[in-house]
Amino acid sequence: MKFDVSMPLLGFEDIKQVELQKIDDIFMKMQSCEDENIAFTLVNPYALREYDFEVPQNIKELLEITENSNLLIYNIFLLQTPMENSMVNFVGPLIFNTDVKKVAQIILSDSIEYGVAESIASFLKN
């Protein structure tokens, strides 16, 4: 499924459209449509932890979010070997509105609860 980038992705301002591909129930791949060398692994944060934030009004408007919108929330996942060394960016969630095929990244700048590079090891169950 292709999405228009409604607000530049941090550090990747030239990306205007991405394709989202399901890997499994927890992971997705987000591929730039402009540059095949730019891709991100995304993780469903709700599969790892309790995760809650307010979507800013300007993002709601950009993504045309209503109370009935179908949204996907994913976070960038940096895969490492071994898996326990992998990191998740909980401060910069990506919000996908599947109804209008738009995506934006928000930055939870005032968050003391979530980290930019949290180790996946703390969320894995033994």
HELIX and SHEET records of a PDB file:
HELIX    1   1 PRO A   45  ALA A   47  5                                   3    
HELIX    2   2 GLN A   57  LEU A   62  1                                   6    
HELIX    3   3 MET A   83  ASN A   85  5                                   3    
HELIX    4   4 ILE A  120  PHE A  123  5                                   4    
SHEET    1   A 9 GLU A 118  SER A 119  0                                        
SHEET    2   A 9 MET A  87  VAL A  88 -1                                        
SHEET    3   A 9 LEU A  71  LEU A  78 -1                                        
SHEET    4   A 9 ALA A  39  VAL A  43 -1                                        
SHEET    5   A 9 PHE A  27  SER A  32 -1                                        
SHEET    6   A 9 GLN A  17  LYS A  22 -1                                        
SHEET    7   A 9 LYS A   2  VAL A   5 -1                                        
SHEET    8   A 9 LYS A 102  GLN A 105  1                                        
SHEET    9   A 9 LEU A  94  ASN A  97 -1                                        
END                                                                             
